[in-house]
Amino acid sequence: MDRKSGQSERSGLSRRQLLSGIAVGALVVGFDPISRTWVTAAQAATTSSFDNVPKLDGTIYFDTDTRTAHSYDQGNIVQQMPAAVLRPGSVNDVAKMIQYCKQRGIKVAPQGGGQGRPNSVFGYGLVSGGLVIETRWLNTIHSIGPDSADVDAGVQWIDLIKAAYAKGLTPPSITGYTQLSVGGTLSIGGIGAWSTNRAGAQVDHTRQVQVVTGTGDVVDASMDKNSDLFQAALGGLGQCGVITRAKVDLVPAKQLARTYQIPYTDISMFFSDIRTLINRTTGQPTFDIVINVCSPGTASPLALWATIFYNQGDTPNTDALFTGLSPAAQSAQFTDYNYLDYIFLVDSIYDGFKATANWEAKVKPWINLQVPDDAVEQFVQSVIPTLTPEDIGPTGFLLIWPNLRSSFTRPLVRVPSAGKWVWTFGILTESADPGPNPTFASQMTERNKQLYDKAYALGGTRYPEDAIPFTAADWKNHYGSMWSTFNNWKKKYDPSNILTPGSGIFG
Ligand SMILES: Cc1cc2nc3c(=O)[nH]c(=O)nc-3n(C[C@H](O)[C@H](O)[C@H](O)COP(=O)(O)OP(=O)(O)OC[C@H]3O[C@@H](n4cnc5c(N)ncnc54)[C@H](O)[C@@H]3O)c2cc1C
């Protein structure tokens, strides 16, 4: 019995698989290169010739239920049916299957996601007729040291945050929702919407990654070793390799969080106050994170959430924090939380939506833009009045928050090229009813393209966790000065172009 995978060597099946009742006959044992179809155990006896899949620690599934579960993502906009799903029992399984697929021209897509289904919203982790690699089965937290953690890519951030906090530590940059895989957010960026305006994304706090490239090689990469692969993997949307393990920064955690909520009806006043707060100099009282979170189901007003982390006996000085702000800010109410209760607040909201609002079935044509500092107010002033309640939806949010531009250090995470701050402008649009709803999806993704074009004309970029229809020319523009380098990395590390086709970056 393999301790990590819990698999019986004789049958090749884990106890979990046996208990789940999936028919042994539905498990994949090979690929027929003539008919270009996978061969199951049940078909093997009657198939004259096929290429055996390598001996694996995990298992490949072929049954309709498993494939269907991996044919769509959190967005419920795109559906692409994979031919088979790998639940790896080891990194070697990932390497062996990528080599196997490369030799046969089979496309491969890694998927993170809590329940195995990607959290992306526009099909970037899907693969039609190819092999899905479900990374959540590689989920060991190998070690937590004084300032870093070494984890498998299938670990969810929520589990790492809990384990680190037990040692008084926390990641410096934390996403709003934390039921996301380490490999999944590192492949996009992982912008810290909930913990800081000044520490960049999770990729900026990643020291080393282990990657299985598109040639099936297992490679360690950092800024000192294989630095091109390191940069290609971080924010690289799975184009050059599957991240299987990462070493990420941890910092000392505070015990408590105090969150002030300030409603605004006047956009200029909102920006004036938020700029006062973020531009305070060292030594002045400062919030750790300020972010606009519009209430679900409304297009306005703006509501600033300003949070400061602190320890027992070091209570924040409200008067000092609010000095110099508008009269609107003086009406702010605050709530105190234990650190983890604050960090998991967004998870608790979405857990509630899952339980009561059929959230996972909703159509989610989200948009997330990065707008330059000097254009953000003009952009927000022009967009907010055009939004209707349907643009947000009963479980949606409108988010606006600044991030220090110099804190973004990875070249494939594209941010505007000038200004001290970049502003993330996100409309997390969600349908009122469960999907699919192609009319709503196409109406909202078209809106997204128009908003993107408007932001792009102002020097803005896109954070590609969202649903914006992109042509090859759009991707080229998106990567700008990095396009030819990214192309070269792709040719070097995925020469057969089999990895992660869903975004269409490389055709
Ligand atoms: C409710 C909610 C809130 C969110 N809040 C934030 C936020 O605050 N900040 C933020 O930055 N993001 C946020 N996200 C977006 C999140 O970063 C993406 O959904 C991301 O896709 C992570 O999800 P995942 O782990 O399921 O990865 P997936 O969706 O499975 O993967 C994302 C992409 O990376 C690829 N990929 C997955 N795993 C790997 C791997 N190991 N190696 C290489 N490529 C891989 C996939 O093929 C896909 O193209 C949020 C998402 C949700 C649903």
The ligand as a Tripos MOL2 file, in Angstrom:
@<TRIPOS>MOLECULE
LIG
   53    58     1     0     0
SMALL
NO_CHARGES

@<TRIPOS>ATOM
      1 C1        -14.9660   33.1760   -5.3740 C.3       1 LIG1
      2 C2        -13.6220   33.4350   -5.9970 C.ar      1 LIG1
      3 C3        -12.8160   34.4660   -5.5110 C.ar      1 LIG1
      4 C4        -11.5690   34.7070   -6.0740 C.ar      1 LIG1
      5 N1        -10.7830   35.6900   -5.5440 N.ar      1 LIG1
      6 C5         -9.5740   35.9330   -6.1000 C.ar      1 LIG1
      7 C6         -8.7100   36.9430   -5.5640 C.ar      1 LIG1
      8 O1         -9.0220   37.5980   -4.5870 O.2       1 LIG1
      9 N2         -7.5120   37.1470   -6.1700 N.ar      1 LIG1
     10 C7         -7.1190   36.3930   -7.2450 C.ar      1 LIG1
     11 O2         -6.0320   36.5910   -7.7300 O.2       1 LIG1
     12 N3         -7.9080   35.4390   -7.7550 N.ar      1 LIG1
     13 C8         -9.1200   35.1980   -7.2200 C.ar      1 LIG1
     14 N4         -9.9240   34.2310   -7.7510 N.ar      1 LIG1
     15 C9         -9.5280   33.6210   -9.0210 C.3       1 LIG1
     16 C10        -8.6010   32.4660   -8.8880 C.3       1 LIG1
     17 O3         -7.2680   32.9250   -8.8100 O.3       1 LIG1
     18 C11        -8.8050   31.6200  -10.1210 C.3       1 LIG1
     19 O4        -10.1110   31.0910  -10.0510 O.3       1 LIG1
     20 C12        -7.8000   30.5440  -10.3230 C.3       1 LIG1
     21 O5         -8.2470   29.9010  -11.4930 O.3       1 LIG1
     22 C13        -7.5880   29.5860   -9.1800 C.3       1 LIG1
     23 O6         -8.4880   28.5530   -9.1660 O.3       1 LIG1
     24 P1         -8.0500   27.0250   -9.2420 P.3       1 LIG1
     25 O7         -7.0560   26.7130   -8.2000 O.co2     1 LIG1
     26 O8         -9.3110   26.2470   -9.2880 O.co2     1 LIG1
     27 O9         -7.2920   26.9510  -10.6330 O.3       1 LIG1
     28 P2         -7.8810   26.5500  -12.0460 P.3       1 LIG1
     29 O10        -9.0400   27.4070  -12.3560 O.co2     1 LIG1
     30 O11        -8.0210   25.0800  -12.1590 O.co2     1 LIG1
     31 O12        -6.6380   26.9350  -12.9670 O.3       1 LIG1
     32 C14        -6.3850   28.2400  -13.4170 C.3       1 LIG1
     33 C15        -5.5640   28.1260  -14.6940 C.3       1 LIG1
     34 O13        -4.2800   27.6370  -14.3750 O.3       1 LIG1
     35 C16        -4.0850   26.3390  -14.8870 C.3       1 LIG1
     36 N5         -3.5630   25.5320  -13.8050 N.ar      1 LIG1
     37 C17        -4.2230   25.0220  -12.7340 C.ar      1 LIG1
     38 N6         -3.3840   24.3690  -11.9360 N.ar      1 LIG1
     39 C18        -2.1650   24.4740  -12.5060 C.ar      1 LIG1
     40 C19        -0.8830   23.9820  -12.1680 C.ar      1 LIG1
     41 N7         -0.6890   23.2590  -11.0800 N.pl3     1 LIG1
     42 N8          0.1500   24.2640  -12.9920 N.ar      1 LIG1
     43 C20        -0.0220   24.9780  -14.1190 C.ar      1 LIG1
     44 N9         -1.2250   25.4620  -14.5010 N.ar      1 LIG1
     45 C21        -2.2790   25.2090  -13.6880 C.ar      1 LIG1
     46 C22        -5.4270   25.8480  -15.3700 C.3       1 LIG1
     47 O14        -5.3210   24.9770  -16.4630 O.3       1 LIG1
     48 C23        -6.1160   27.1420  -15.7290 C.3       1 LIG1
     49 O15        -5.7410   27.5870  -16.9740 O.3       1 LIG1
     50 C24       -11.1540   33.9460   -7.1780 C.ar      1 LIG1
     51 C25       -11.9560   32.9030   -7.6710 C.ar      1 LIG1
     52 C26       -13.1680   32.6420   -7.0870 C.ar      1 LIG1
     53 C27       -14.0190   31.5320   -7.6280 C.3       1 LIG1
@<TRIPOS>BOND
     1     1     2 1
     2     2     3 ar
     3     2    52 ar
     4     3     4 ar
     5     4     5 ar
     6     4    50 ar
     7     5     6 ar
     8     6     7 ar
     9     6    13 1
    10     7     8 2
    11     7     9 ar
    12     9    10 ar
    13    10    11 2
    14    10    12 ar
    15    12    13 ar
    16    13    14 ar
    17    14    15 1
    18    14    50 ar
    19    15    16 1
    20    16    17 1
    21    16    18 1
    22    18    19 1
    23    18    20 1
    24    20    21 1
    25    20    22 1
    26    22    23 1
    27    23    24 1
    28    24    25 2
    29    24    26 1
    30    24    27 1
    31    27    28 1
    32    28    29 2
    33    28    30 1
    34    28    31 1
    35    31    32 1
    36    32    33 1
    37    33    34 1
    38    33    48 1
    39    34    35 1
    40    35    36 1
    41    35    46 1
    42    36    37 ar
    43    36    45 ar
    44    37    38 ar
    45    38    39 ar
    46    39    40 ar
    47    39    45 ar
    48    40    41 1
    49    40    42 ar
    50    42    43 ar
    51    43    44 ar
    52    44    45 ar
    53    46    47 1
    54    46    48 1
    55    48    49 1
    56    50    51 ar
    57    51    52 ar
    58    52    53 1
@<TRIPOS>SUBSTRUCTURE
     1 LIG1         1 GROUP 0 **** ****
